[in-house]
Amino acid sequence: MNASIQKMRDFYDHKPNAPIYQLEFGYYCLDRWKREGWINDKTNFGELFGFDSGAVCSLGQLGWCEAPFVPAYKEEVLEATEEYELARDFAGRSIKFFKGRRNGFMPQYVDHPVKDMATWENDVKWRLNPDTPERYTDLERRMKHAVDCAEQGMIVTQNLVGGYMYLRALIGPEDLLYKFYDEPELIHACMQTWFDVADRVCAEHQKFITLDEVFLAEDICYNHSSLISLDMMHEFLIPYYQQLIANVRARQLEKDRKLHIQVDTDGYAICTIDIYKEIGLDYMSPFEAAANCDVVQVRKDHPELLMRGGFDKRILAAGKDAIDREIERMMPFMKAQGGFIPSSDHGVPEEVNFEDYIYFRQRMQEFGR
């Protein structure tokens, strides 16, 4: 296998002192860097920043931050003024945007498709039918690609929207918190459908390929704790996760292949580590430093946990000396321990100077050798 894939395999094997895979979470600074002339639409970030080539094959088809609707909602502008547009997105939400802008800021979510059991049953649930033929369009071609990736040694990941993120997209972050108490039967109905479609799609994929990982895009935390209690997680999320993962394990073509479980959540994720270990968690990301997630301390407390992220995006904006101090605090220890992929703890913000970011990437490459 090539060097990048070997780095990724060493990461999953938690190999101490192995060369560290080089990647980045994402960027919110690209428009600024384009205006300043540092990059353009043809820039190859992999070459410019020294990133490793692809080593993970994501199977998809099960959502990311929204439910995996088939068909999706028709996207359309519902209202327009000189200042804003109110639009319906593919997930059925009504969203207010600045006029002429759809990216680079947090829009205002005005409405969500599930309001009660009637709207769920009549307007939404049918879009999550596991048996919809269109859900499996081009299945054999996609699985041939996955098999080819696996033969190269790449990690094969079944990524899917986590239960909390799915419910939030259906109902809305505020209304959801009330419905956990006021309409628990609705929450369980939504989660049973989440399980049904996730289990069916995974089963179809597993006819062709052995999975290395199940990835849950969760975003269940804010800057101080989880957005719902651990008791609520036990009631409304964990049983569905446990059954899905048990089914995935039972269907593996290669029975001795380790199945990794990754949970991705922003905010103060540390408070959820133990509860997610109940579903087999062994990999978490992205450990937001602004929410008091210190990967060095997490490694000491949870030495077995694979981790990705963790580099404070605010430090990237503070200049080369601050970057050096954080690298020296974090990286020698984390590389010696193994099982860590550093990146910004979220998208690189607009405040980060291009020269400082280039310096950061050059310093990180010292740990990739």
FISE-636765 format. One record per residue (C-alpha): residue number from 0; x, y, z. Coordinates in steps of 0.05 Angstrom, whole numbers, plus 5000, padded with zeros to 4 digits. Layout:
REM FISE-636765
KOLFI / NUM / X / Y / Z
...
END
This chain:
REM FISE-636765
KOLFI / 0 / 5000 / 5000 / 5000
KOLFI / 1 / 5022 / 5072 / 4989
KOLFI / 2 / 5052 / 5115 / 5043
KOLFI / 3 / 4988 / 5154 / 5057
KOLFI / 4 / 4946 / 5092 / 5066
KOLFI / 5 / 5000 / 5062 / 5111
KOLFI / 6 / 4997 / 5124 / 5154
KOLFI / 7 / 4922 / 5118 / 5160
KOLFI / 8 / 4927 / 5043 / 5177
KOLFI / 9 / 4980 / 5059 / 5230
KOLFI / 10 / 4932 / 5110 / 5259
KOLFI / 11 / 4875 / 5060 / 5264
KOLFI / 12 / 4924 / 5009 / 5294
KOLFI / 13 / 4943 / 5062 / 5346
KOLFI / 14 / 5017 / 5053 / 5328
KOLFI / 15 / 5063 / 5095 / 5373
KOLFI / 16 / 5112 / 5143 / 5339
KOLFI / 17 / 5085 / 5128 / 5270
KOLFI / 18 / 5086 / 5183 / 5217
KOLFI / 19 / 5022 / 5224 / 5225
KOLFI / 20 / 4972 / 5229 / 5169
KOLFI / 21 / 4965 / 5301 / 5143
KOLFI / 22 / 4896 / 5331 / 5131
KOLFI / 23 / 4853 / 5391 / 5149
KOLFI / 24 / 4782 / 5396 / 5175
KOLFI / 25 / 4759 / 5451 / 5128
KOLFI / 26 / 4764 / 5525 / 5112
KOLFI / 27 / 4725 / 5589 / 5122
KOLFI / 28 / 4783 / 5632 / 5099
KOLFI / 29 / 4787 / 5616 / 5025
KOLFI / 30 / 4752 / 5679 / 5000
KOLFI / 31 / 4802 / 5722 / 5038
KOLFI / 32 / 4861 / 5683 / 5012
KOLFI / 33 / 4834 / 5689 / 4941
KOLFI / 34 / 4825 / 5764 / 4948
KOLFI / 35 / 4896 / 5771 / 4973
KOLFI / 36 / 4922 / 5731 / 4914
KOLFI / 37 / 4950 / 5671 / 4952
KOLFI / 38 / 4905 / 5618 / 4920
KOLFI / 39 / 4857 / 5612 / 4862
KOLFI / 40 / 4805 / 5563 / 4837
KOLFI / 41 / 4858 / 5518 / 4808
KOLFI / 42 / 4901 / 5513 / 4871
KOLFI / 43 / 4918 / 5442 / 4891
KOLFI / 44 / 4913 / 5443 / 4967
KOLFI / 45 / 4944 / 5375 / 4973
KOLFI / 46 / 5008 / 5398 / 4940
KOLFI / 47 / 5007 / 5467 / 4971
KOLFI / 48 / 4997 / 5445 / 5043
KOLFI / 49 / 5031 / 5376 / 5041
KOLFI / 50 / 4968 / 5336 / 5053
KOLFI / 51 / 4967 / 5261 / 5046
KOLFI / 52 / 4928 / 5228 / 4990
KOLFI / 53 / 4861 / 5196 / 5002
KOLFI / 54 / 4861 / 5135 / 5048
KOLFI / 55 / 4787 / 5130 / 5068
KOLFI / 56 / 4729 / 5106 / 5025
KOLFI / 57 / 4663 / 5133 / 5050
KOLFI / 58 / 4602 / 5094 / 5027
KOLFI / 59 / 4551 / 5149 / 5041
KOLFI / 60 / 4477 / 5144 / 5023
KOLFI / 61 / 4455 / 5155 / 5096
KOLFI / 62 / 4457 / 5230 / 5105
KOLFI / 63 / 4507 / 5276 / 5139
KOLFI / 64 / 4477 / 5335 / 5176
KOLFI / 65 / 4407 / 5318 / 5151
KOLFI / 66 / 4362 / 5258 / 5140
KOLFI / 67 / 4376 / 5215 / 5078
KOLFI / 68 / 4313 / 5235 / 5041
KOLFI / 69 / 4297 / 5200 / 4975
KOLFI / 70 / 4269 / 5240 / 4943
KOLFI / 71 / 4295 / 5304 / 4974
KOLFI / 72 / 4251 / 5364 / 4980
KOLFI / 73 / 4247 / 5412 / 4922
KOLFI / 74 / 4293 / 5471 / 4935
KOLFI / 75 / 4258 / 5537 / 4922
KOLFI / 76 / 4256 / 5610 / 4942
KOLFI / 77 / 4193 / 5623 / 4984
KOLFI / 78 / 4202 / 5697 / 4994
KOLFI / 79 / 4251 / 5750 / 4972
KOLFI / 80 / 4265 / 5822 / 4995
KOLFI / 81 / 4322 / 5870 / 4982
KOLFI / 82 / 4356 / 5844 / 5045
KOLFI / 83 / 4342 / 5769 / 5048
KOLFI / 84 / 4315 / 5707 / 5015
KOLFI / 85 / 4272 / 5655 / 5050
KOLFI / 86 / 4284 / 5588 / 5017
KOLFI / 87 / 4265 / 5516 / 5027
KOLFI / 88 / 4325 / 5469 / 5026
KOLFI / 89 / 4331 / 5396 / 5006
KOLFI / 90 / 4317 / 5375 / 5078
KOLFI / 91 / 4250 / 5411 / 5080
KOLFI / 92 / 4273 / 5468 / 5124
KOLFI / 93 / 4255 / 5541 / 5113
KOLFI / 94 / 4319 / 5582 / 5118
KOLFI / 95 / 4332 / 5657 / 5115
KOLFI / 96 / 4395 / 5678 / 5077
KOLFI / 97 / 4426 / 5745 / 5063
KOLFI / 98 / 4406 / 5766 / 4992
KOLFI / 99 / 4456 / 5738 / 4942
KOLFI / 100 / 4495 / 5697 / 4994
KOLFI / 101 / 4487 / 5624 / 5014
KOLFI / 102 / 4555 / 5609 / 5045
KOLFI / 103 / 4605 / 5637 / 5095
KOLFI / 104 / 4556 / 5652 / 5151
KOLFI / 105 / 4505 / 5618 / 5196
KOLFI / 106 / 4435 / 5626 / 5164
KOLFI / 107 / 4371 / 5632 / 5205
KOLFI / 108 / 4330 / 5568 / 5207
KOLFI / 109 / 4257 / 5589 / 5208
KOLFI / 110 / 4218 / 5525 / 5202
KOLFI / 111 / 4228 / 5449 / 5201
KOLFI / 112 / 4185 / 5394 / 5168
KOLFI / 113 / 4165 / 5353 / 5229
KOLFI / 114 / 4117 / 5388 / 5276
KOLFI / 115 / 4076 / 5330 / 5303
KOLFI / 116 / 4059 / 5258 / 5288
KOLFI / 117 / 4013 / 5278 / 5230
KOLFI / 118 / 4066 / 5317 / 5193
KOLFI / 119 / 4116 / 5261 / 5206
KOLFI / 120 / 4070 / 5207 / 5180
KOLFI / 121 / 4040 / 5246 / 5121
KOLFI / 122 / 4096 / 5291 / 5096
KOLFI / 123 / 4163 / 5263 / 5117
KOLFI / 124 / 4167 / 5189 / 5134
KOLFI / 125 / 4155 / 5165 / 5063
KOLFI / 126 / 4219 / 5200 / 5041
KOLFI / 127 / 4257 / 5152 / 5086
KOLFI / 128 / 4227 / 5088 / 5059
KOLFI / 129 / 4284 / 5037 / 5060
KOLFI / 130 / 4254 / 5001 / 4999
KOLFI / 131 / 4254 / 5061 / 4952
KOLFI / 132 / 4290 / 5035 / 4889
KOLFI / 133 / 4323 / 5102 / 4876
KOLFI / 134 / 4361 / 5095 / 4942
KOLFI / 135 / 4402 / 5039 / 4910
KOLFI / 136 / 4415 / 5071 / 4843
KOLFI / 137 / 4484 / 5053 / 4816
KOLFI / 138 / 4496 / 5007 / 4876
KOLFI / 139 / 4540 / 4958 / 4839
KOLFI / 140 / 4585 / 5012 / 4810
KOLFI / 141 / 4593 / 5045 / 4878
KOLFI / 142 / 4609 / 4979 / 4911
KOLFI / 143 / 4659 / 4961 / 4857
KOLFI / 144 / 4695 / 5025 / 4874
KOLFI / 145 / 4693 / 5008 / 4948
KOLFI / 146 / 4722 / 4939 / 4935
KOLFI / 147 / 4777 / 4970 / 4893
KOLFI / 148 / 4793 / 5018 / 4951
KOLFI / 149 / 4793 / 4961 / 5001
KOLFI / 150 / 4842 / 4922 / 4958
KOLFI / 151 / 4889 / 4981 / 4962
KOLFI / 152 / 4885 / 4979 / 5038
KOLFI / 153 / 4841 / 5040 / 5046
KOLFI / 154 / 4793 / 5046 / 5106
KOLFI / 155 / 4722 / 5031 / 5085
KOLFI / 156 / 4673 / 5074 / 5126
KOLFI / 157 / 4598 / 5073 / 5129
KOLFI / 158 / 4582 / 5145 / 5148
KOLFI / 159 / 4513 / 5165 / 5169
KOLFI / 160 / 4476 / 5221 / 5204
KOLFI / 161 / 4474 / 5209 / 5279
KOLFI / 162 / 4407 / 5205 / 5315
KOLFI / 163 / 4411 / 5273 / 5349
KOLFI / 164 / 4433 / 5310 / 5286
KOLFI / 165 / 4377 / 5274 / 5247
KOLFI / 166 / 4324 / 5293 / 5298
KOLFI / 167 / 4348 / 5365 / 5300
KOLFI / 168 / 4344 / 5371 / 5225
KOLFI / 169 / 4273 / 5342 / 5225
KOLFI / 170 / 4244 / 5381 / 5283
KOLFI / 171 / 4290 / 5440 / 5298
KOLFI / 172 / 4338 / 5449 / 5357
KOLFI / 173 / 4290 / 5484 / 5404
KOLFI / 174 / 4226 / 5446 / 5389
KOLFI / 175 / 4264 / 5380 / 5394
KOLFI / 176 / 4281 / 5393 / 5466
KOLFI / 177 / 4207 / 5401 / 5484
KOLFI / 178 / 4186 / 5340 / 5444
KOLFI / 179 / 4233 / 5294 / 5483
KOLFI / 180 / 4187 / 5308 / 5542
KOLFI / 181 / 4120 / 5324 / 5509
KOLFI / 182 / 4118 / 5274 / 5451
KOLFI / 183 / 4167 / 5218 / 5465
KOLFI / 184 / 4127 / 5171 / 5420
KOLFI / 185 / 4143 / 5217 / 5361
KOLFI / 186 / 4217 / 5215 / 5377
KOLFI / 187 / 4216 / 5139 / 5379
KOLFI / 188 / 4177 / 5136 / 5314
KOLFI / 189 / 4229 / 5180 / 5280
KOLFI / 190 / 4287 / 5139 / 5309
KOLFI / 191 / 4256 / 5072 / 5289
KOLFI / 192 / 4254 / 5098 / 5217
KOLFI / 193 / 4327 / 5122 / 5225
KOLFI / 194 / 4345 / 5052 / 5245
KOLFI / 195 / 4304 / 5018 / 5190
KOLFI / 196 / 4336 / 5058 / 5133
KOLFI / 197 / 4406 / 5056 / 5163
KOLFI / 198 / 4403 / 4981 / 5175
KOLFI / 199 / 4376 / 4966 / 5105
KOLFI / 200 / 4428 / 5008 / 5069
KOLFI / 201 / 4484 / 4980 / 5110
KOLFI / 202 / 4459 / 4909 / 5095
KOLFI / 203 / 4460 / 4924 / 5020
KOLFI / 204 / 4531 / 4951 / 5024
KOLFI / 205 / 4554 / 4893 / 5067
KOLFI / 206 / 4535 / 4843 / 5013
KOLFI / 207 / 4595 / 4870 / 4975
KOLFI / 208 / 4645 / 4896 / 5026
KOLFI / 209 / 4670 / 4889 / 5098
KOLFI / 210 / 4667 / 4953 / 5137
KOLFI / 211 / 4725 / 4981 / 5176
KOLFI / 212 / 4685 / 5036 / 5209
KOLFI / 213 / 4616 / 5063 / 5226
KOLFI / 214 / 4618 / 5139 / 5230
KOLFI / 215 / 4562 / 5177 / 5266
KOLFI / 216 / 4556 / 5251 / 5250
KOLFI / 217 / 4525 / 5272 / 5316
KOLFI / 218 / 4538 / 5345 / 5338
KOLFI / 219 / 4504 / 5333 / 5405
KOLFI / 220 / 4546 / 5380 / 5448
KOLFI / 221 / 4554 / 5455 / 5460
KOLFI / 222 / 4610 / 5491 / 5494
KOLFI / 223 / 4596 / 5465 / 5564
KOLFI / 224 / 4562 / 5398 / 5559
KOLFI / 225 / 4516 / 5354 / 5518
KOLFI / 226 / 4452 / 5386 / 5490
KOLFI / 227 / 4410 / 5331 / 5520
KOLFI / 228 / 4421 / 5292 / 5584
KOLFI / 229 / 4456 / 5225 / 5587
KOLFI / 230 / 4390 / 5194 / 5610
KOLFI / 231 / 4356 / 5221 / 5547
KOLFI / 232 / 4413 / 5192 / 5505
KOLFI / 233 / 4401 / 5125 / 5538
KOLFI / 234 / 4327 / 5128 / 5524
KOLFI / 235 / 4324 / 5157 / 5454
KOLFI / 236 / 4391 / 5143 / 5420
KOLFI / 237 / 4434 / 5088 / 5450
KOLFI / 238 / 4386 / 5028 / 5439
KOLFI / 239 / 4380 / 5044 / 5365
KOLFI / 240 / 4455 / 5052 / 5358
KOLFI / 241 / 4468 / 4987 / 5395
KOLFI / 242 / 4421 / 4947 / 5351
KOLFI / 243 / 4448 / 4977 / 5286
KOLFI / 244 / 4520 / 4963 / 5306
KOLFI / 245 / 4504 / 4893 / 5329
KOLFI / 246 / 4471 / 4879 / 5262
KOLFI / 247 / 4530 / 4908 / 5224
KOLFI / 248 / 4578 / 4864 / 5263
KOLFI / 249 / 4537 / 4802 / 5250
KOLFI / 250 / 4536 / 4815 / 5175
KOLFI / 251 / 4611 / 4827 / 5166
KOLFI / 252 / 4638 / 4784 / 5109
KOLFI / 253 / 4706 / 4781 / 5144
KOLFI / 254 / 4685 / 4761 / 5214
KOLFI / 255 / 4753 / 4776 / 5246
KOLFI / 256 / 4757 / 4848 / 5219
KOLFI / 257 / 4756 / 4900 / 5274
KOLFI / 258 / 4698 / 4948 / 5267
KOLFI / 259 / 4715 / 5018 / 5291
KOLFI / 260 / 4660 / 5065 / 5316
KOLFI / 261 / 4672 / 5139 / 5307
KOLFI / 262 / 4629 / 5195 / 5335
KOLFI / 263 / 4637 / 5266 / 5309
KOLFI / 264 / 4610 / 5321 / 5353
KOLFI / 265 / 4628 / 5394 / 5361
KOLFI / 266 / 4628 / 5426 / 5430
KOLFI / 267 / 4649 / 5396 / 5497
KOLFI / 268 / 4650 / 5324 / 5474
KOLFI / 269 / 4688 / 5295 / 5533
KOLFI / 270 / 4625 / 5287 / 5575
KOLFI / 271 / 4597 / 5238 / 5525
KOLFI / 272 / 4657 / 5192 / 5516
KOLFI / 273 / 4636 / 5141 / 5568
KOLFI / 274 / 4565 / 5135 / 5543
KOLFI / 275 / 4588 / 5126 / 5471
KOLFI / 276 / 4635 / 5072 / 5495
KOLFI / 277 / 4571 / 5032 / 5508
KOLFI / 278 / 4562 / 5027 / 5432
KOLFI / 279 / 4636 / 5011 / 5421
KOLFI / 280 / 4665 / 5081 / 5412
KOLFI / 281 / 4739 / 5079 / 5398
KOLFI / 282 / 4747 / 5142 / 5354
KOLFI / 283 / 4723 / 5213 / 5366
KOLFI / 284 / 4730 / 5280 / 5331
KOLFI / 285 / 4741 / 5340 / 5325
KOLFI / 286 / 4754 / 5361 / 5398
KOLFI / 287 / 4741 / 5436 / 5398
KOLFI / 288 / 4793 / 5472 / 5440
KOLFI / 289 / 4746 / 5531 / 5449
KOLFI / 290 / 4699 / 5484 / 5485
KOLFI / 291 / 4754 / 5461 / 5533
KOLFI / 292 / 4772 / 5397 / 5496
KOLFI / 293 / 4846 / 5386 / 5507
KOLFI / 294 / 4870 / 5326 / 5467
KOLFI / 295 / 4931 / 5318 / 5511
KOLFI / 296 / 4888 / 5310 / 5573
KOLFI / 297 / 4839 / 5266 / 5536
KOLFI / 298 / 4896 / 5220 / 5515
KOLFI / 299 / 4918 / 5214 / 5587
KOLFI / 300 / 4847 / 5199 / 5610
KOLFI / 301 / 4829 / 5153 / 5552
KOLFI / 302 / 4894 / 5124 / 5525
KOLFI / 303 / 4857 / 5075 / 5479
KOLFI / 304 / 4816 / 5128 / 5442
KOLFI / 305 / 4832 / 5147 / 5371
KOLFI / 306 / 4827 / 5222 / 5361
KOLFI / 307 / 4826 / 5273 / 5304
KOLFI / 308 / 4825 / 5349 / 5307
KOLFI / 309 / 4843 / 5386 / 5370
KOLFI / 310 / 4886 / 5443 / 5345
KOLFI / 311 / 4857 / 5509 / 5369
KOLFI / 312 / 4834 / 5550 / 5309
KOLFI / 313 / 4842 / 5613 / 5350
KOLFI / 314 / 4917 / 5598 / 5358
KOLFI / 315 / 4923 / 5593 / 5282
KOLFI / 316 / 4902 / 5666 / 5281
KOLFI / 317 / 4950 / 5687 / 5336
KOLFI / 318 / 5015 / 5682 / 5297
KOLFI / 319 / 5076 / 5637 / 5289
KOLFI / 320 / 5101 / 5642 / 5361
KOLFI / 321 / 5033 / 5619 / 5388
KOLFI / 322 / 5030 / 5564 / 5337
KOLFI / 323 / 5100 / 5540 / 5357
KOLFI / 324 / 5081 / 5538 / 5431
KOLFI / 325 / 5019 / 5497 / 5419
KOLFI / 326 / 5054 / 5449 / 5372
KOLFI / 327 / 5109 / 5436 / 5423
KOLFI / 328 / 5057 / 5427 / 5479
KOLFI / 329 / 5016 / 5378 / 5439
KOLFI / 330 / 5051 / 5342 / 5383
KOLFI / 331 / 5112 / 5306 / 5412
KOLFI / 332 / 5069 / 5274 / 5465
KOLFI / 333 / 5012 / 5256 / 5418
KOLFI / 334 / 5058 / 5227 / 5365
KOLFI / 335 / 5093 / 5184 / 5417
KOLFI / 336 / 5026 / 5157 / 5440
KOLFI / 337 / 4999 / 5144 / 5369
KOLFI / 338 / 4926 / 5143 / 5347
KOLFI / 339 / 4921 / 5218 / 5333
KOLFI / 340 / 4909 / 5259 / 5270
KOLFI / 341 / 4917 / 5334 / 5283
KOLFI / 342 / 4877 / 5387 / 5246
KOLFI / 343 / 4842 / 5452 / 5262
KOLFI / 344 / 4786 / 5437 / 5312
KOLFI / 345 / 4737 / 5463 / 5260
KOLFI / 346 / 4742 / 5503 / 5195
KOLFI / 347 / 4803 / 5549 / 5191
KOLFI / 348 / 4772 / 5618 / 5205
KOLFI / 349 / 4779 / 5680 / 5161
KOLFI / 350 / 4823 / 5713 / 5213
KOLFI / 351 / 4881 / 5665 / 5198
KOLFI / 352 / 4936 / 5696 / 5155
KOLFI / 353 / 4957 / 5653 / 5096
KOLFI / 354 / 5031 / 5658 / 5114
KOLFI / 355 / 5017 / 5634 / 5185
KOLFI / 356 / 4975 / 5576 / 5160
KOLFI / 357 / 5030 / 5555 / 5112
KOLFI / 358 / 5078 / 5557 / 5171
KOLFI / 359 / 5030 / 5514 / 5212
KOLFI / 360 / 5026 / 5462 / 5156
KOLFI / 361 / 5102 / 5461 / 5148
KOLFI / 362 / 5111 / 5449 / 5223
KOLFI / 363 / 5059 / 5394 / 5222
KOLFI / 364 / 5095 / 5359 / 5165
KOLFI / 365 / 5154 / 5349 / 5213
KOLFI / 366 / 5109 / 5298 / 5248
KOLFI / 367 / 5087 / 5265 / 5183
KOLFI / 368 / 5155 / 5234 / 5170
END
